Amino acid sequence: MTPRTRSAVLWGLVGTLSFLVLVQGYRLLVGTLNIGFGATAAVAVLVGLVVTATAYATEHRLSAKGRT
């Protein structure tokens, strides 16, 4: 696995876990959501995929500008 791919996958994992933490915090502080566990997991995976794709697509642009 190349460093660029590893970095993108790790950012996707961070995005997924951040979304799950936000959902859990909402449920603890505000109340229940009207979506179940399966839908929450599906949205978390979708968030992770979007973050992974975005990180992979933009990393070479940032490194070319010397920002990484």
KEVO-788843 format. One record per atom (N, C-alpha, C, O): atom name; x, y, z. Coordinates in steps of 0.2 Angstrom, whole numbers, always signed. Example, Ala and Ser with C-alpha at 12.3 -4.5 7.8 and 13.67 -1.06 7.14 Angstrom:
BEGIN
<nuba><name>N</name><u>+66</u><v>-28</v><w>+39</w></nuba>
<nuba><name>CA</name><u>+62</u><v>-22</v><w>+39</w></nuba>
<nuba><name>C</name><u>+66</u><v>-16</v><w>+39</w></nuba>
<nuba><name>O</name><u>+71</u><v>-17</v><w>+42</w></nuba>
<nuba><name>N</name><u>+64</u><v>-11</v><w>+35</w></nuba>
<nuba><name>CA</name><u>+68</u><v>-5</v><w>+36</w></nuba>
<nuba><name>C</name><u>+64</u><v>+0</v><w>+39</w></nuba>
<nuba><name>O</name><u>+67</u><v>+6</v><w>+40</w></nuba>
END
This chain:
BEGIN
<nuba><name>N</name><u>+4</u><v>-6</v><w>+0</w></nuba>
<nuba><name>CA</name><u>+0</u><v>+0</v><w>+0</w></nuba>
<nuba><name>C</name><u>+4</u><v>+6</v><w>+0</w></nuba>
<nuba><name>O</name><u>+9</u><v>+7</v><w>+4</w></nuba>
<nuba><name>N</name><u>+3</u><v>+11</v><w>-4</w></nuba>
<nuba><name>CA</name><u>+7</u><v>+17</v><w>-5</w></nuba>
<nuba><name>C</name><u>+6</u><v>+21</v><w>+1</w></nuba>
<nuba><name>O</name><u>+0</u><v>+21</v><w>+4</w></nuba>
<nuba><name>N</name><u>+10</u><v>+26</v><w>+3</w></nuba>
<nuba><name>CA</name><u>+9</u><v>+31</v><w>+8</w></nuba>
<nuba><name>C</name><u>+3</u><v>+35</v><w>+7</w></nuba>
<nuba><name>O</name><u>-1</u><v>+37</v><w>+11</w></nuba>
<nuba><name>N</name><u>+2</u><v>+37</v><w>+0</w></nuba>
<nuba><name>CA</name><u>-4</u><v>+41</v><w>-1</w></nuba>
<nuba><name>C</name><u>-11</u><v>+37</v><w>+0</w></nuba>
<nuba><name>O</name><u>-16</u><v>+40</v><w>+3</w></nuba>
<nuba><name>N</name><u>-11</u><v>+31</v><w>-2</w></nuba>
<nuba><name>CA</name><u>-17</u><v>+27</v><w>-1</w></nuba>
<nuba><name>C</name><u>-18</u><v>+25</v><w>+7</w></nuba>
<nuba><name>O</name><u>-24</u><v>+26</v><w>+9</w></nuba>
<nuba><name>N</name><u>-13</u><v>+24</v><w>+10</w></nuba>
<nuba><name>CA</name><u>-13</u><v>+23</v><w>+17</w></nuba>
<nuba><name>C</name><u>-16</u><v>+29</v><w>+21</w></nuba>
<nuba><name>O</name><u>-20</u><v>+29</v><w>+25</w></nuba>
<nuba><name>N</name><u>-13</u><v>+35</v><w>+19</w></nuba>
<nuba><name>CA</name><u>-16</u><v>+41</v><w>+22</w></nuba>
<nuba><name>C</name><u>-23</u><v>+42</v><w>+21</w></nuba>
<nuba><name>O</name><u>-27</u><v>+44</v><w>+25</w></nuba>
<nuba><name>N</name><u>-25</u><v>+41</v><w>+14</w></nuba>
<nuba><name>CA</name><u>-32</u><v>+42</v><w>+13</w></nuba>
<nuba><name>C</name><u>-37</u><v>+37</v><w>+17</w></nuba>
<nuba><name>O</name><u>-42</u><v>+39</v><w>+19</w></nuba>
<nuba><name>N</name><u>-35</u><v>+31</v><w>+17</w></nuba>
<nuba><name>CA</name><u>-39</u><v>+26</v><w>+21</w></nuba>
<nuba><name>C</name><u>-39</u><v>+28</v><w>+28</w></nuba>
<nuba><name>O</name><u>-44</u><v>+28</v><w>+31</w></nuba>
<nuba><name>N</name><u>-34</u><v>+31</v><w>+31</w></nuba>
<nuba><name>CA</name><u>-34</u><v>+33</v><w>+38</w></nuba>
<nuba><name>C</name><u>-38</u><v>+39</v><w>+39</w></nuba>
<nuba><name>O</name><u>-42</u><v>+39</v><w>+44</w></nuba>
<nuba><name>N</name><u>-38</u><v>+44</v><w>+34</w></nuba>
<nuba><name>CA</name><u>-43</u><v>+49</v><w>+35</w></nuba>
<nuba><name>C</name><u>-50</u><v>+47</v><w>+34</w></nuba>
<nuba><name>O</name><u>-54</u><v>+50</v><w>+38</w></nuba>
<nuba><name>N</name><u>-51</u><v>+42</v><w>+30</w></nuba>
<nuba><name>CA</name><u>-58</u><v>+39</v><w>+30</w></nuba>
<nuba><name>C</name><u>-60</u><v>+36</v><w>+36</w></nuba>
<nuba><name>O</name><u>-66</u><v>+37</v><w>+38</w></nuba>
<nuba><name>N</name><u>-56</u><v>+33</v><w>+40</w></nuba>
<nuba><name>CA</name><u>-57</u><v>+30</v><w>+46</w></nuba>
<nuba><name>C</name><u>-59</u><v>+35</v><w>+51</w></nuba>
<nuba><name>O</name><u>-63</u><v>+35</v><w>+55</w></nuba>
<nuba><name>N</name><u>-55</u><v>+41</v><w>+51</w></nuba>
<nuba><name>CA</name><u>-56</u><v>+46</v><w>+56</w></nuba>
<nuba><name>C</name><u>-63</u><v>+49</v><w>+54</w></nuba>
<nuba><name>O</name><u>-66</u><v>+51</v><w>+59</w></nuba>
<nuba><name>N</name><u>-65</u><v>+50</v><w>+48</w></nuba>
<nuba><name>CA</name><u>-71</u><v>+53</v><w>+46</w></nuba>
<nuba><name>C</name><u>-77</u><v>+48</v><w>+49</w></nuba>
<nuba><name>O</name><u>-82</u><v>+51</v><w>+51</w></nuba>
<nuba><name>N</name><u>-76</u><v>+42</v><w>+48</w></nuba>
<nuba><name>CA</name><u>-81</u><v>+37</v><w>+50</w></nuba>
<nuba><name>C</name><u>-82</u><v>+37</v><w>+57</w></nuba>
<nuba><name>O</name><u>-88</u><v>+38</v><w>+60</w></nuba>
<nuba><name>N</name><u>-77</u><v>+37</v><w>+61</w></nuba>
<nuba><name>CA</name><u>-77</u><v>+37</v><w>+68</w></nuba>
<nuba><name>C</name><u>-80</u><v>+44</v><w>+71</w></nuba>
<nuba><name>O</name><u>-83</u><v>+44</v><w>+76</w></nuba>
<nuba><name>N</name><u>-78</u><v>+49</v><w>+68</w></nuba>
<nuba><name>CA</name><u>-80</u><v>+56</v><w>+70</w></nuba>
<nuba><name>C</name><u>-88</u><v>+56</v><w>+69</w></nuba>
<nuba><name>O</name><u>-91</u><v>+59</v><w>+73</w></nuba>
<nuba><name>N</name><u>-90</u><v>+53</v><w>+63</w></nuba>
<nuba><name>CA</name><u>-98</u><v>+53</v><w>+63</w></nuba>
<nuba><name>C</name><u>-101</u><v>+49</v><w>+68</w></nuba>
<nuba><name>O</name><u>-106</u><v>+51</v><w>+71</w></nuba>
<nuba><name>N</name><u>-98</u><v>+43</v><w>+69</w></nuba>
<nuba><name>CA</name><u>-101</u><v>+39</v><w>+75</w></nuba>
<nuba><name>C</name><u>-101</u><v>+42</v><w>+81</w></nuba>
<nuba><name>O</name><u>-106</u><v>+42</v><w>+85</w></nuba>
<nuba><name>N</name><u>-96</u><v>+46</v><w>+83</w></nuba>
<nuba><name>CA</name><u>-95</u><v>+50</v><w>+89</w></nuba>
<nuba><name>C</name><u>-100</u><v>+55</v><w>+90</w></nuba>
<nuba><name>O</name><u>-104</u><v>+56</v><w>+95</w></nuba>
<nuba><name>N</name><u>-101</u><v>+59</v><w>+84</w></nuba>
<nuba><name>CA</name><u>-107</u><v>+64</v><w>+84</w></nuba>
<nuba><name>C</name><u>-114</u><v>+61</v><w>+85</w></nuba>
<nuba><name>O</name><u>-118</u><v>+64</v><w>+89</w></nuba>
<nuba><name>N</name><u>-115</u><v>+55</v><w>+82</w></nuba>
<nuba><name>CA</name><u>-122</u><v>+52</v><w>+83</w></nuba>
<nuba><name>C</name><u>-122</u><v>+50</v><w>+90</w></nuba>
<nuba><name>O</name><u>-128</u><v>+51</v><w>+93</w></nuba>
<nuba><name>N</name><u>-117</u><v>+47</v><w>+93</w></nuba>
<nuba><name>CA</name><u>-118</u><v>+45</v><w>+100</w></nuba>
<nuba><name>C</name><u>-119</u><v>+51</v><w>+104</w></nuba>
<nuba><name>O</name><u>-123</u><v>+50</v><w>+109</w></nuba>
<nuba><name>N</name><u>-115</u><v>+56</v><w>+103</w></nuba>
<nuba><name>CA</name><u>-116</u><v>+62</v><w>+107</w></nuba>
<nuba><name>C</name><u>-123</u><v>+65</v><w>+107</w></nuba>
<nuba><name>O</name><u>-126</u><v>+67</v><w>+112</w></nuba>
<nuba><name>N</name><u>-125</u><v>+65</v><w>+101</w></nuba>
<nuba><name>CA</name><u>-132</u><v>+68</v><w>+100</w></nuba>
<nuba><name>C</name><u>-137</u><v>+63</v><w>+104</w></nuba>
<nuba><name>O</name><u>-142</u><v>+66</v><w>+107</w></nuba>
<nuba><name>N</name><u>-136</u><v>+57</v><w>+103</w></nuba>
<nuba><name>CA</name><u>-141</u><v>+52</v><w>+107</w></nuba>
<nuba><name>C</name><u>-140</u><v>+53</v><w>+114</w></nuba>
<nuba><name>O</name><u>-145</u><v>+52</v><w>+118</w></nuba>
<nuba><name>N</name><u>-134</u><v>+54</v><w>+117</w></nuba>
<nuba><name>CA</name><u>-134</u><v>+55</v><w>+124</w></nuba>
<nuba><name>C</name><u>-136</u><v>+62</v><w>+127</w></nuba>
<nuba><name>O</name><u>-139</u><v>+62</v><w>+132</w></nuba>
<nuba><name>N</name><u>-135</u><v>+67</v><w>+123</w></nuba>
<nuba><name>CA</name><u>-137</u><v>+74</v><w>+126</w></nuba>
<nuba><name>C</name><u>-144</u><v>+76</v><w>+124</w></nuba>
<nuba><name>O</name><u>-147</u><v>+79</v><w>+128</w></nuba>
<nuba><name>N</name><u>-146</u><v>+74</v><w>+118</w></nuba>
<nuba><name>CA</name><u>-153</u><v>+77</v><w>+115</w></nuba>
<nuba><name>C</name><u>-158</u><v>+72</v><w>+116</w></nuba>
<nuba><name>O</name><u>-163</u><v>+73</v><w>+118</w></nuba>
<nuba><name>N</name><u>-157</u><v>+66</v><w>+113</w></nuba>
<nuba><name>CA</name><u>-162</u><v>+61</v><w>+113</w></nuba>
<nuba><name>C</name><u>-161</u><v>+56</v><w>+107</w></nuba>
<nuba><name>O</name><u>-156</u><v>+56</v><w>+104</w></nuba>
<nuba><name>N</name><u>-166</u><v>+52</v><w>+106</w></nuba>
<nuba><name>CA</name><u>-165</u><v>+47</v><w>+101</w></nuba>
<nuba><name>C</name><u>-166</u><v>+50</v><w>+94</w></nuba>
<nuba><name>O</name><u>-169</u><v>+55</v><w>+93</w></nuba>
<nuba><name>N</name><u>-163</u><v>+47</v><w>+89</w></nuba>
<nuba><name>CA</name><u>-164</u><v>+48</v><w>+82</w></nuba>
<nuba><name>C</name><u>-169</u><v>+44</v><w>+79</w></nuba>
<nuba><name>O</name><u>-171</u><v>+39</v><w>+82</w></nuba>
<nuba><name>N</name><u>-172</u><v>+46</v><w>+74</w></nuba>
<nuba><name>CA</name><u>-177</u><v>+42</v><w>+71</w></nuba>
<nuba><name>C</name><u>-175</u><v>+37</v><w>+66</w></nuba>
<nuba><name>O</name><u>-178</u><v>+35</v><w>+61</w></nuba>
<nuba><name>N</name><u>-168</u><v>+35</v><w>+66</w></nuba>
<nuba><name>CA</name><u>-165</u><v>+31</v><w>+62</w></nuba>
<nuba><name>C</name><u>-162</u><v>+25</v><w>+66</w></nuba>
<nuba><name>O</name><u>-160</u><v>+26</v><w>+72</w></nuba>
<nuba><name>N</name><u>-162</u><v>+19</v><w>+63</w></nuba>
<nuba><name>CA</name><u>-159</u><v>+13</v><w>+67</w></nuba>
<nuba><name>C</name><u>-152</u><v>+12</v><w>+66</w></nuba>
<nuba><name>O</name><u>-148</u><v>+17</v><w>+63</w></nuba>
<nuba><name>N</name><u>-150</u><v>+7</v><w>+69</w></nuba>
<nuba><name>CA</name><u>-143</u><v>+5</v><w>+69</w></nuba>
<nuba><name>C</name><u>-140</u><v>+4</v><w>+62</w></nuba>
<nuba><name>O</name><u>-135</u><v>+7</v><w>+60</w></nuba>
<nuba><name>N</name><u>-144</u><v>+1</v><w>+58</w></nuba>
<nuba><name>CA</name><u>-142</u><v>-1</v><w>+51</w></nuba>
<nuba><name>C</name><u>-141</u><v>+5</v><w>+47</w></nuba>
<nuba><name>O</name><u>-136</u><v>+6</v><w>+43</w></nuba>
<nuba><name>N</name><u>-146</u><v>+10</v><w>+47</w></nuba>
<nuba><name>CA</name><u>-145</u><v>+16</v><w>+44</w></nuba>
<nuba><name>C</name><u>-139</u><v>+20</v><w>+46</w></nuba>
<nuba><name>O</name><u>-136</u><v>+24</v><w>+42</w></nuba>
<nuba><name>N</name><u>-138</u><v>+20</v><w>+52</w></nuba>
<nuba><name>CA</name><u>-133</u><v>+24</v><w>+55</w></nuba>
<nuba><name>C</name><u>-126</u><v>+21</v><w>+53</w></nuba>
<nuba><name>O</name><u>-121</u><v>+25</v><w>+51</w></nuba>
<nuba><name>N</name><u>-125</u><v>+15</v><w>+53</w></nuba>
<nuba><name>CA</name><u>-119</u><v>+12</v><w>+50</w></nuba>
<nuba><name>C</name><u>-118</u><v>+13</v><w>+43</w></nuba>
<nuba><name>O</name><u>-113</u><v>+14</v><w>+40</w></nuba>
<nuba><name>N</name><u>-124</u><v>+13</v><w>+39</w></nuba>
<nuba><name>CA</name><u>-123</u><v>+14</v><w>+32</w></nuba>
<nuba><name>C</name><u>-121</u><v>+21</v><w>+30</w></nuba>
<nuba><name>O</name><u>-117</u><v>+22</v><w>+26</w></nuba>
<nuba><name>N</name><u>-124</u><v>+26</v><w>+34</w></nuba>
<nuba><name>CA</name><u>-121</u><v>+33</v><w>+33</w></nuba>
<nuba><name>C</name><u>-114</u><v>+34</v><w>+35</w></nuba>
<nuba><name>O</name><u>-111</u><v>+38</v><w>+32</w></nuba>
<nuba><name>N</name><u>-112</u><v>+30</v><w>+41</w></nuba>
<nuba><name>CA</name><u>-105</u><v>+31</v><w>+43</w></nuba>
<nuba><name>C</name><u>-101</u><v>+28</v><w>+38</w></nuba>
<nuba><name>O</name><u>-95</u><v>+31</v><w>+36</w></nuba>
<nuba><name>N</name><u>-102</u><v>+23</v><w>+34</w></nuba>
<nuba><name>CA</name><u>-98</u><v>+20</v><w>+29</w></nuba>
<nuba><name>C</name><u>-98</u><v>+25</v><w>+23</w></nuba>
<nuba><name>O</name><u>-93</u><v>+26</v><w>+20</w></nuba>
<nuba><name>N</name><u>-104</u><v>+28</v><w>+21</w></nuba>
<nuba><name>CA</name><u>-104</u><v>+32</v><w>+16</w></nuba>
<nuba><name>C</name><u>-99</u><v>+38</v><w>+17</w></nuba>
<nuba><name>O</name><u>-96</u><v>+41</v><w>+13</w></nuba>
<nuba><name>N</name><u>-100</u><v>+41</v><w>+24</w></nuba>
<nuba><name>CA</name><u>-95</u><v>+47</v><w>+26</w></nuba>
<nuba><name>C</name><u>-88</u><v>+45</v><w>+25</w></nuba>
<nuba><name>O</name><u>-84</u><v>+48</v><w>+22</w></nuba>
<nuba><name>N</name><u>-86</u><v>+39</v><w>+27</w></nuba>
<nuba><name>CA</name><u>-79</u><v>+36</v><w>+27</w></nuba>
<nuba><name>C</name><u>-77</u><v>+36</v><w>+19</w></nuba>
<nuba><name>O</name><u>-71</u><v>+37</v><w>+18</w></nuba>
<nuba><name>N</name><u>-81</u><v>+33</v><w>+15</w></nuba>
<nuba><name>CA</name><u>-80</u><v>+33</v><w>+8</w></nuba>
<nuba><name>C</name><u>-78</u><v>+40</v><w>+5</w></nuba>
<nuba><name>O</name><u>-74</u><v>+40</v><w>+1</w></nuba>
<nuba><name>N</name><u>-83</u><v>+44</v><w>+6</w></nuba>
<nuba><name>CA</name><u>-82</u><v>+51</v><w>+4</w></nuba>
<nuba><name>C</name><u>-76</u><v>+54</v><w>+6</w></nuba>
<nuba><name>O</name><u>-72</u><v>+57</v><w>+2</w></nuba>
<nuba><name>N</name><u>-74</u><v>+54</v><w>+13</w></nuba>
<nuba><name>CA</name><u>-68</u><v>+56</v><w>+15</w></nuba>
<nuba><name>C</name><u>-62</u><v>+53</v><w>+12</w></nuba>
<nuba><name>O</name><u>-57</u><v>+57</v><w>+11</w></nuba>
<nuba><name>N</name><u>-62</u><v>+47</v><w>+11</w></nuba>
<nuba><name>CA</name><u>-56</u><v>+43</v><w>+8</w></nuba>
<nuba><name>C</name><u>-55</u><v>+45</v><w>+1</w></nuba>
<nuba><name>O</name><u>-50</u><v>+47</v><w>-1</w></nuba>
<nuba><name>N</name><u>-61</u><v>+46</v><w>-3</w></nuba>
<nuba><name>CA</name><u>-60</u><v>+48</v><w>-10</w></nuba>
<nuba><name>C</name><u>-57</u><v>+55</v><w>-10</w></nuba>
<nuba><name>O</name><u>-53</u><v>+57</v><w>-14</w></nuba>
<nuba><name>N</name><u>-60</u><v>+60</v><w>-6</w></nuba>
<nuba><name>CA</name><u>-58</u><v>+67</v><w>-6</w></nuba>
<nuba><name>C</name><u>-51</u><v>+67</v><w>-4</w></nuba>
<nuba><name>O</name><u>-47</u><v>+71</v><w>-7</w></nuba>
<nuba><name>N</name><u>-49</u><v>+64</v><w>+2</w></nuba>
<nuba><name>CA</name><u>-42</u><v>+64</v><w>+4</w></nuba>
<nuba><name>C</name><u>-37</u><v>+61</v><w>-2</w></nuba>
<nuba><name>O</name><u>-32</u><v>+64</v><w>-3</w></nuba>
<nuba><name>N</name><u>-39</u><v>+56</v><w>-5</w></nuba>
<nuba><name>CA</name><u>-35</u><v>+53</v><w>-10</w></nuba>
<nuba><name>C</name><u>-34</u><v>+58</v><w>-16</w></nuba>
<nuba><name>O</name><u>-29</u><v>+59</v><w>-19</w></nuba>
<nuba><name>N</name><u>-40</u><v>+61</v><w>-18</w></nuba>
<nuba><name>CA</name><u>-40</u><v>+66</v><w>-24</w></nuba>
<nuba><name>C</name><u>-36</u><v>+72</v><w>-22</w></nuba>
<nuba><name>O</name><u>-33</u><v>+75</v><w>-27</w></nuba>
<nuba><name>N</name><u>-36</u><v>+75</v><w>-16</w></nuba>
<nuba><name>CA</name><u>-33</u><v>+81</v><w>-15</w></nuba>
<nuba><name>C</name><u>-26</u><v>+81</v><w>-12</w></nuba>
<nuba><name>O</name><u>-23</u><v>+86</v><w>-12</w></nuba>
<nuba><name>N</name><u>-24</u><v>+75</v><w>-10</w></nuba>
<nuba><name>CA</name><u>-17</u><v>+75</v><w>-7</w></nuba>
<nuba><name>C</name><u>-11</u><v>+77</v><w>-11</w></nuba>
<nuba><name>O</name><u>-7</u><v>+80</v><w>-9</w></nuba>
<nuba><name>N</name><u>-12</u><v>+75</v><w>-18</w></nuba>
<nuba><name>CA</name><u>-6</u><v>+77</v><w>-22</w></nuba>
<nuba><name>C</name><u>-6</u><v>+84</v><w>-24</w></nuba>
<nuba><name>O</name><u>-1</u><v>+87</v><w>-25</w></nuba>
<nuba><name>N</name><u>-12</u><v>+87</v><w>-24</w></nuba>
<nuba><name>CA</name><u>-12</u><v>+95</v><w>-25</w></nuba>
<nuba><name>C</name><u>-9</u><v>+98</v><w>-19</w></nuba>
<nuba><name>O</name><u>-5</u><v>+103</v><w>-20</w></nuba>
<nuba><name>N</name><u>-10</u><v>+96</v><w>-13</w></nuba>
<nuba><name>CA</name><u>-7</u><v>+99</v><w>-7</w></nuba>
<nuba><name>C</name><u>+0</u><v>+98</v><w>-7</w></nuba>
<nuba><name>O</name><u>+4</u><v>+102</v><w>-5</w></nuba>
<nuba><name>N</name><u>+2</u><v>+92</v><w>-8</w></nuba>
<nuba><name>CA</name><u>+9</u><v>+91</v><w>-8</w></nuba>
<nuba><name>C</name><u>+13</u><v>+94</v><w>-14</w></nuba>
<nuba><name>O</name><u>+19</u><v>+96</v><w>-13</w></nuba>
<nuba><name>N</name><u>+10</u><v>+95</v><w>-19</w></nuba>
<nuba><name>CA</name><u>+13</u><v>+99</v><w>-25</w></nuba>
<nuba><name>C</name><u>+14</u><v>+107</v><w>-23</w></nuba>
<nuba><name>O</name><u>+19</u><v>+110</v><w>-25</w></nuba>
<nuba><name>N</name><u>+10</u><v>+109</v><w>-18</w></nuba>
<nuba><name>CA</name><u>+10</u><v>+116</v><w>-16</w></nuba>
<nuba><name>C</name><u>+15</u><v>+116</v><w>-10</w></nuba>
<nuba><name>O</name><u>+16</u><v>+122</v><w>-7</w></nuba>
<nuba><name>N</name><u>+17</u><v>+111</v><w>-7</w></nuba>
<nuba><name>CA</name><u>+21</u><v>+111</v><w>-1</w></nuba>
<nuba><name>C</name><u>+18</u><v>+111</v><w>+5</w></nuba>
<nuba><name>O</name><u>+20</u><v>+114</v><w>+10</w></nuba>
<nuba><name>N</name><u>+11</u><v>+109</v><w>+6</w></nuba>
<nuba><name>CA</name><u>+7</u><v>+110</v><w>+12</w></nuba>
<nuba><name>C</name><u>+6</u><v>+104</v><w>+16</w></nuba>
<nuba><name>O</name><u>+3</u><v>+104</v><w>+21</w></nuba>
<nuba><name>N</name><u>+10</u><v>+99</v><w>+14</w></nuba>
<nuba><name>CA</name><u>+10</u><v>+93</v><w>+18</w></nuba>
<nuba><name>C</name><u>+16</u><v>+91</v><w>+21</w></nuba>
<nuba><name>O</name><u>+17</u><v>+86</v><w>+25</w></nuba>
END
